[in-house]
Structures are given as C-alpha cells and as structure tokens.
Amino acid sequence: MLHYFKHNYLTFDDFKFEQSLLDGIHSMGYDKPTPIQEQAIPIIMEGKDLIACAQTGTGKTAAYVLPVIQKIMQSEIRKCNTLVLAPTRELAQQIDQQVEAFGYFTGVSSMPVYGGGDGVTWEQQKRAIREGIDIVIATPGRLISHMASGELKMEHLQHLILDEADRMLDMGFHDDIMRIISFLPKKRQTLLFSATMPPKIRTLATKILEAPDQINIAISKPAEGIIQQVYMVNDAQKSDLIQIILGAGDYKSIIIFASTKENVKKLDSLLRRKGLECKAFSSDLEQQEREEILRAFKNRNLKVLIGTDVLSRGIDVEGIDLVVNYDVPPDPEDYVHRIGRTARAERTGTAITFVTGAEAYKFKRIEELIGKSVERVPNPEGIATATIPAPGTTAPGKGKFRKPGFRRKPSGK
C-alpha cells in the first residue's frame, strides 16, 4: 500500500503510547507529529514492513524510534531487540541521542556502535552488547567486527531499520548490509528509510522486505522556509565573496559546504587568517576531534563549520541560519540535503550557492529537480559576475563547454 501526504490533526497522545514514553515526548516540547511520523507510526505499530521516502529534516528518526520504543516496552524479549544501521558515526550518535531523549522515562537502552575510536571504545561497546542492549545503532563495518567476535547475538532480533539507505549504498555498504542480514532472523519487521528512491534502493527493498507498505513525503523538495539565493561568481573571487557575506550578515550559526577535502582545508585556512572563528570537519579527523567540533557547534561556541557532503546528512542541529554552497554539489540530490541543514522544524533560514560560469548547467539540473528557479542576487561591489559560456565555446581554464548529455563522437581510433 502506498501512502501520500495528508494534513495531520493528531497529537502524540492519539497514538496510545505508554505514559512514560509520552512523558519523554512532552519533555522535549513535541506535541503534533510531522507528516512522516503521522503516517509511519501506525504502520510500524501494526508490525508491517515499510519503505519510507522522506528527506532530512522531516522528523523521520522519531517516526521509527517512537513506535519501536513502545513495542520494546511491551516485549517479553528485550536483549538486542532492535538493530538500526546508519551510514556514518555522526548519524549513529544522533539516533542514539534521540532514543535516549524520547526513552528517558521508559528504561529502554541503546548503544551506538561505530569505528574510529580507540581500544577503550571497542571494549565499552563489547561490554554493553554482552550485558544486553535493547537497541543497537551501528555503522555496517563496525557491526560486522562485533559479529565476528561472537559477542553480538541476533537470534531474538525483532526489528531491523536501515536509516539513510541510499547514502549507505552510495558509500559501498551493499555487501556489508547483505552479510549482516544473513545473520538475522528471517521473521522480523524491517523498515527502510531513504531520502531518495533510486532503482538500487527498490532492488534492495525487494530482497529484504516482505510486502512492505510505502510512504512518500515531499521527495526532493527543500523546506518552504529556506530562502534560496545564487551568486554568479568567478572561481578566483569566491574567497572574497564568502568573506563579504560572512562579514555583512547577522548569522549566528553557519555551515559552508565544499566539494572536496582539499577545498575545505584551503577555505578553513583562509578564514582563520582573516580572523573568522571556524573549524574544518572531515573524515580525516580523529573521532574525538569530530565529536568536540560538533559539540562546540551545537552549543553555539563555534559559529562556522566547513565540510564536505559528510555534513549534509551527518549532523542534526537546530537553529542553523545560513548554509553556503561554496561549490555547486555534484549531484542535484546533494543540494537538497545540504540546504536541508537550515530551516528545520518549520523555521526559516538562508541557503546561498556560488555558481561559476562552468557550473551554470549543473545548477540548472538542480533547479529542474526542485521545480523552481533560484533567485540570482547581484554581486557586491568589486566582485565580477560570472558569465555563462555558450555551448561549444571555451570557458576559461575549462576547455570546451557542452550541454549536459553531450557525448563526443568516437574518433575511430
């Protein structure tokens, strides 16, 4: 059965949750469910498999965490009741934090399991698994390591949840996922959450889900509260433009996305030299460093965070009021995820993208995806406006510029 958006007039009280779970929900200030929560929670409570397509910022984590906590509270078998697979350690940590917050009064326990730590972290994870954890939230690689050690027993598992399944497949985790599933009970409830629904996700779903219900929520559309803007700028003047924007606006919390780790490091070095408070965030950092940077950013002790697309689905911070795409993202879907870091929970925010002449057609694909043209903002004084080269002409330093879909004819050699 395929479910689409409908207006919600429910409150969380209407789901008949246990009072201790409701106490956790209310203590966090939540009253009405989002559309994904309204539609997913009853399906999950009924024990059906589910494919849910919803972009970041729609409340999808709570859509599965809340009914799973409710079901665990009612279950006779508690040890390793639920397994959540996530693509990154940051997402695993966030899911764990939500379980802890919503389940604060319920006694339901959880443990994030991910790599990148030291031997102490590994032993902590082993001990928690051995003692019995209700919900294990893991990245695929580290979970396989624990399975290989013999500590993690899955024979009583009742729920398998794949969060950001499309991202996991993009990162090459398909074989790891299938290997993990081979150790799980065949009789279980499986939930697949994904921001996009490409054919490879459909193929995976047919392998691991049984007669699933389906939900689609606002696929590939940025939140209405995001003010989207474009500056047409030459590559050489991007660094000048970012300094002007950061200096002129009254922004309290900012994320800047660059497409490569090299660009992240260069931009971080530049802004630091100019006296701006910022930090580069990348997979090269030790786990402790990453956690410290994210903690400082969430606590507003750090104003500017610079990173690659690992940040576009890797953090959950409310109140980010500016997102800057220093480079046009390579995939139109990545644009939606990047700017989805702002205007969360029905708030407003600004998303600015720097577009060079050579990137104009790439950004056109983004506009086609989101179904609207993004406002072109006049450049500040001293910043030249990039021109769009005509197809077949030469863009400076880029060689011939061609429309998307152009293929060079075989040379015959």
For each residue, the residues with C-beta under 8 A, 3 or more apart:
1: 213 214
2: 213 214 215 216
3: 39 43 213 214 215 216
4: 215 216
5: 35 39 216 217 218
6: 35 38 39
7:
8: 32 33 34 35 38
9:
10: 14 15 32 33 38
11: 14 31 32 33
12: 15 17 22 25 26 30 31 32 33 66
13: 17 22
14: 10 11
15: 10 12 33 41 42 45 66 67 70
16:
17: 12 13 21 22 25 66 70
18: 21 22 70 73 74 106
19: 22 23
20: 23 24 73 105 106 107
21: 17 18 24 25 66 69 70 73 102 103 105 106
22: 12 13 17 18 19 25 26
23: 19 20 26 27 104 105
24: 20 21 27 28 101 102 103 104 105 106
25: 12 17 21 22 28 30 66 102
26: 12 22 23 29 30 31
27: 23 24 104 105
28: 24 25 101 102
29: 26
30: 12 25 26 62
31: 11 12 26
32: 8 10 11 12
33: 8 10 11 12 15 37 38 41 59
34: 8 37 38 58 59 62 63
35: 5 6 8 38 39 58 217 218
36: 39 40 52 54 58 59 60 63 215 217
37: 33 34 40 41 59 62 63 66
38: 6 8 10 33 34 35 41
39: 3 5 6 35 36 42 43 215 217
40: 36 37 43 44 50 52 60 63 64 67 215
41: 15 33 37 38 44 45 63 66 67
42: 15 39 45 46
43: 3 39 40 46 48 50 213 215
44: 40 41 47 48 50 63 64 67 68 71 189 191
45: 15 41 42 67 70 71
46: 42 43
47: 44 189
48: 43 44 189 211 212 213
49: 189 190 191 209 210 211 212 213
50: 40 43 44 190 191 192 209 212 213 214 215
51: 192 194 197 205 209 212 213 214 215
52: 36 40 60 63 191 192 193 194 214 215 217
53: 194 195 196 197 214 215 216 217 219
54: 36 58 60 63 193 195 215 216 217 218
55: 58 195 217 218 219 220 221 336 337 340
56: 60 195 312 313 337 340 341
57: 223 340 341 343 344 345
58: 34 35 36 54 55 217 218
59: 33 34 36 37 62 63
60: 36 40 52 54 56 63 64 163 193
61: 64 65 94 95 98 163 316
62: 30 34 37 59 65 66 98 102
63: 34 36 37 40 41 44 52 54 59 60 66 67 193
64: 40 44 60 61 67 68 84 161 163 191 193
65: 61 62 68 69 95 98 99 102 103
66: 12 15 17 21 25 37 41 62 63 69 70 102
67: 15 40 41 44 45 63 64 70 71
68: 44 64 65 71 72 82 135 159 161
69: 21 65 66 72 73 99 102 103 106 108
70: 15 17 18 21 45 66 67 73 74
71: 44 45 67 68 74 75 158 159
72: 68 69 75 78 81 82 108 134 135
73: 18 20 21 69 70 106 107 108
74: 18 70 71
75: 71 72 78 81 158
76:
77: 81 156 158
78: 72 75 81 132 134
79: 132 133 134 153 156
80: 83 129 132 133 134 136 152 153 154 156 157
81: 72 75 77 78 134 135 156 157 158 159
82: 68 72 134 135 136 157 158 159 160 161
83: 80 135 136 138 143 154 157 159 160 161 180 184
84: 64 92 95 135 136 137 138 161 163
85: 138 139 140 143 160 161 162 163 168 177 180
86: 91 92 95 137 138 139 163 164 168
87: 91 139 163 164 167 168 171 173 313
88: 91 92 114 139 167 310 313 314
89: 92 93 112 114 115 116 139 287 290
90: 93 94 290 294 310 314 315
91: 86 87 88 94 95 163 164 313 314
92: 84 86 88 89 95 96 112 113 114 137 138 139
93: 89 90 96 97 112 114 291
94: 61 90 91 97 98 315 316
95: 61 65 84 86 91 92 98 99 110 112 137 163
96: 92 93 99 100 110 111 112 137
97: 93 94 100 101
98: 61 62 65 94 95 101 102
99: 65 69 95 96 102 103 108 110 135 137
100: 96 97 103 104 110
101: 24 28 97 98 104
102: 21 24 25 28 62 65 66 69 98 99
103: 21 24 65 69 99 100 106 107 108 110
104: 23 24 27 100 101
105: 20 21 23 24 27
106: 18 20 21 24 69 73 103
107: 20 73 103
108: 69 72 73 99 103 134 135
109: 132 133 134 135
110: 95 96 99 100 103 133 134 135 136 137
111: 96 125 128 129 133 135 136 137
112: 89 92 93 95 96 137 138
113: 92 125 129 136 137 138 139 142 143 146
114: 88 89 92 93 117 138 139 142 287
115: 89 139 141 142 145
116: 89 286 287 290
117: 114 120 121 122 287 288
118: 121 122
119: 122 123
120: 117 123 124
121: 117 118 124 125 287
122: 117 118 119 125 126
123: 119 120 126 127
124: 120 121 127 128
125: 111 113 121 122 128 129 142 146
126: 122 123 129 130 146 149 151
127: 123 124 130 131
128: 111 124 125 131 133
129: 80 111 113 125 126 132 133 136 146 151 152
130: 126 127 151
131: 127 128
132: 78 79 80 109 129
133: 79 80 109 110 111 128 129 136
134: 72 78 79 80 81 82 108 109 110
135: 68 72 81 82 83 84 99 108 109 110 111
136: 80 82 83 84 110 111 113 129 133 143 152
137: 84 86 92 95 96 99 110 111 112 113
138: 83 84 85 86 92 112 113 114 142 143 146
139: 85 86 87 88 89 92 113 114 115 142 143
140: 85 143 144 168 173 176 177 180
141: 115 144 145 173 176
142: 113 114 115 125 138 139 145 146
143: 83 85 113 136 138 139 140 146 147 152 180
144: 140 141 147 148 176 179 180
145: 115 141 142 148 149
146: 113 125 126 129 138 142 143 149 151 152
147: 143 144 150 152 154 180 183
148: 144 145
149: 126 145 146 152
150: 147
151: 126 129 130 146
152: 80 129 136 143 146 147 149
153: 79 80 156
154: 80 83 147 157 183 184 185
155: 185
156: 77 79 80 81 153 185
157: 80 81 82 83 154 160 184 185 188
158: 71 75 77 81 82 188 189
159: 68 71 81 82 83 188 189 190 191
160: 82 83 85 157 181 184 188 189 190 191 208
161: 64 68 82 83 84 85 190 191 192 193
162: 85 165 168 177 190 191 192 193 194
163: 60 61 64 84 85 86 87 91 95 193
164: 86 87 91 167 168 193 194 195 313
165: 162 168 169 192 193 194 201 204
166: 169 170 194 195 196 197 198 200 201
167: 87 88 164 170 171 195 313
168: 85 86 87 140 162 164 165 171 173 174 177
169: 165 166 172 173 174 200 201 204
170: 166 167
171: 87 167 168
172: 169 175
173: 87 140 141 168 169 176 177
174: 168 169 177 178 200 204
175: 172 178 179
176: 140 141 144 173 179 180
177: 85 140 162 168 173 174 180 181 204
178: 174 175 181 182 207
179: 144 175 176 182 183
180: 83 85 140 143 144 147 176 177 183 184
181: 160 177 178 184 208
182: 178 179
183: 147 154 179 180
184: 83 154 157 160 180 181 188
185: 154 155 156 157 188
186:
187:
188: 157 158 159 160 184 185
189: 44 47 48 49 158 159 160
190: 49 50 159 160 161 162 208 209 210 212
191: 44 49 50 52 64 159 160 161 162
192: 50 51 52 161 162 165 201 204 205 208 209 212
193: 52 54 60 63 64 161 162 163 164 165
194: 51 52 53 162 164 165 166 197 201
195: 53 54 55 56 164 166 167 313 333 336 337
196: 53 166 201 219 220 333
197: 51 53 166 194 201 202 216 219
198: 166 201 202
199: 202 203
200: 166 169 174 203 204
201: 165 166 169 192 194 196 197 198 204 205
202: 197 198 199 205 206
203: 199 200 206 207
204: 165 169 174 177 192 200 201 207 208
205: 51 192 201 202 208 209 212
206: 202 203 209
207: 178 203 204
208: 160 181 190 192 204 205
209: 49 50 51 190 192 205 206 212
210: 49 190
211: 48 49
212: 48 49 50 51 190 192 205 209
213: 1 2 3 43 48 49 50 51
214: 1 2 3 50 51 52 53
215: 2 3 4 36 39 40 43 50 51 52 53 54
216: 2 3 4 5 53 54 197 219
217: 5 35 36 39 52 53 54 55 58
218: 5 35 54 55 58 221
219: 53 55 196 197 216
220: 55 196 332 333 336 369 370
221: 55 218 336 370 371
222: 226 228 336 339 340 343 351 370
223: 57 226 340 343 344 346
224: 343
225: 343 346 347 348 349
226: 222 223 339 342 343 348 349 350 351
227: 348 349 350 351
228: 222 339 351 353 374 375
229: 350 351 352 353 374 375 376 377
230: 352 353 355 363 374 375 376 377
231: 241 352 353 354 355 376 377 379 383
232: 355 356 357 360 376 379 385 386 387 388
233: 237 238 241 354 355 356 379 383 384 385 386
234: 237 238 356 357 384 386
235: 238 356
236:
237: 233 234 240 241 383 384
238: 233 234 235 241 242 326 354
239: 242 243 267 270
240: 237 243 244 382 383
241: 231 233 237 238 244 245 354 379 380 383
242: 238 239 245 246 256 267 271 324 326 354
243: 239 240 246 247 271 274 276
244: 240 241 247 248 380 383
245: 241 242 248 249 324 352
246: 242 243 249 251 254 271 276 304
247: 243 244
248: 244 245 380
249: 245 246 322 350
250:
251: 246 254 303 321 322 350
252: 300 303 319 321
253: 297 300 303 317 319 320 321 322
254: 246 251 303 304 305 320 321 322 323 324
255: 304 305 306 307 311 320 322 323 324 341 342
256: 242 267 278 304 305 306 307 323 324 326
257: 307 308 309 311 312 323 324 325 326 327 329 338
258: 263 264 267 306 307 308 326 327
259: 263 308 309 326 327 328 329 330
260: 263 264 308 327
261: 264 265 282 283 284 308
262: 265 266
263: 258 259 260 266 267 326 327
264: 258 260 261 267 268 280 281 282 306 307 308
265: 261 262 268 269 280 282
266: 262 263 269 270
267: 239 242 256 258 263 264 270 271 280 306 326
268: 264 265 271 272 278 279 280 306
269: 265 266 272 273
270: 239 266 267 273 274
271: 242 243 246 267 268 274 276 278 304 306
272: 268 269 275 276 278
273: 269 270
274: 243 270 271
275: 272
276: 243 246 271 272 303 304
277: 302 303 304
278: 256 268 271 272 302 303 304 305 306
279: 268 293 296 297 302 304 305 306
280: 264 265 267 268 306 307
281: 264 285 290 293 294 305 306 307 310 311
282: 261 264 265 285 307 308 310
283: 261 310
284: 261
285: 281 282 289 290 293
286: 116 289 290
287: 89 114 116 117 121 290 291
288: 117 291 292
289: 285 286 292 293
290: 89 90 116 281 285 286 287 293 294
291: 93 287 288 294 295
292: 288 289 295 296
293: 279 281 285 289 290 296 297 302 305
294: 90 281 290 291 297 298 315 317
295: 291 292 298 299
296: 279 292 293 299 301 302
297: 253 279 293 294 300 301 302 305 315 317
298: 294 295 317
299: 295 296
300: 252 253 297 303 319
301: 296 297
302: 277 278 279 293 296 297 305
303: 251 252 253 254 276 277 278 300
304: 246 254 255 256 271 276 277 278 279
305: 254 255 256 278 279 281 293 297 302 311
306: 255 256 258 264 267 268 271 278 279 280 281
307: 255 256 257 258 264 280 281 282 310 311 314
308: 257 258 259 260 261 264 282 311
309: 257 259 312 313 329 334 337 338
310: 88 90 281 282 283 307 313 314
311: 255 257 281 305 307 308 314 315 338 341
312: 56 257 309 334 337 338 340 341
313: 56 87 88 91 164 167 195 309 310 337
314: 88 90 91 307 310 311
315: 90 94 294 297 311 341
316: 61 94
317: 253 294 297 298 320 341
318: 344 345 347
319: 252 253 300 347
320: 253 254 255 317 323 341 342 344 349
321: 251 252 253 254 342 348 349 350
322: 249 251 253 254 255 342 349 350 351 352
323: 254 255 256 257 320 338 339 341 342 349 350 351 352
324: 242 245 254 255 256 257 351 352 353 354
325: 257 328 329 335 338 339 351 352 353 354
326: 238 242 256 257 258 259 263 267 354
327: 257 258 259 260 263 354 359
328: 259 325 335 353 354 355 356 359 362 363 366
329: 257 259 309 325 332 334 335 338 366
330: 259 334 362
331: 334 335
332: 220 329 335 336 365 366 368 369 370
333: 195 196 220 336 337 369
334: 309 312 329 330 331 337 338
335: 325 328 329 331 332 338 339 353 366 369 370
336: 55 195 220 221 222 332 333 339 340 369 370
337: 55 56 195 309 312 313 333 334 340
338: 257 309 311 312 323 325 329 334 335 341 351
339: 222 226 228 323 325 335 336 342 351
340: 55 56 57 222 223 312 336 337 343 344
341: 56 57 255 311 312 315 317 320 323 338 344
342: 226 255 320 321 322 323 339 347 349 350 351
343: 57 222 223 224 225 226 340 346 347 348 349
344: 57 223 318 320 340 341 347 349
345: 57 318
346: 223 225 343
347: 225 318 319 342 343 344
348: 225 226 227 321 343
349: 225 226 227 320 321 322 323 342 343 344
350: 226 227 229 249 251 321 322 323 342
351: 222 226 227 228 229 322 323 324 325 338 339 342
352: 229 230 231 245 322 323 324 325 377
353: 228 229 230 231 324 325 328 335 363 374
354: 231 233 238 241 242 324 325 326 327 328
355: 230 231 232 233 328 359 360 363 386
356: 232 233 234 235 328 359 360 386
357: 232 234 360 386 387 388 389 395 396 401
358: 389 395 398 401
359: 327 328 355 356 362 363
360: 232 355 356 357 363 364 386 388
361: 364 365 401 403 404
362: 328 330 359 365 366 404
363: 230 328 353 355 359 360 366 367 374
364: 360 361 367 368 404
365: 332 361 362 368 369 404
366: 328 329 332 335 362 363 369 370 374
367: 363 364 370 371 372 373 374
368: 332 364 365 371
369: 220 332 333 335 336 365 366
370: 220 221 222 332 335 336 366 367
371: 221 367 368
372: 367
373: 367
374: 228 229 230 353 363 366 367
375: 228 229 230
376: 229 230 231 232
377: 229 230 231 352
378: 385
379: 231 232 233 241 383 384 385
380: 241 244 248 383
381:
382: 240
383: 231 233 237 240 241 244 379 380
384: 233 234 237 379
385: 232 233 378 379
386: 232 233 234 355 356 357 360
387: 232 357
388: 232 357 360
389: 357 358 393 394 395 401
390: 393 401
391: 401 402 403 406
392: 400 401 402
393: 389 390 400 401
394: 389 398 399 400 401
395: 357 358 389 398 399 401
396: 357
397:
398: 358 394 395 401
399: 394 395
400: 392 393 394
401: 357 358 361 389 390 391 392 393 394 395 398
402: 391 392 406
403: 361 391 406
404: 361 362 364 365
405:
406: 391 402 403
407:
408:
409:
410:
411:
412:
413:
